[in-house]
Amino acid sequence: MNWYCVHTKPKKEILVEKFLNDELELETYFPRLRRKKTIRRVKREVLEPLFPRYLFCRLSLADSYRAVIYGRDVLGLVSAGDKPTEVHE
């Protein structure tokens, strides 16, 4: 099993992460960054994705590839040509 980068629809990273963890029982990594942001003149601390629209998933292409790419709100795996690109640990 190797790590791959999953491309999602905008603002749907959390839903895809939940789907991959709960439904497919795959390990995911979705890094988030806590930062201060001004919203309607009020300074608040928000939790934002470090890589918007992307998260990482450990999977076996032979077993889980089709289930992942056809999941709701998933656009695909980051690929070089026709082959999904592995992300090194």
Secondary structure, DSSP 8 states (H G I E B T S, - for coil): -EEEEEEE-TT-HHHHHHIIIIIS--EEE--EEEEEEEETTEEEEEEEESSTTEEEEEE-HHHHHHHHHTSTTEEEE-EETTEE-EE--
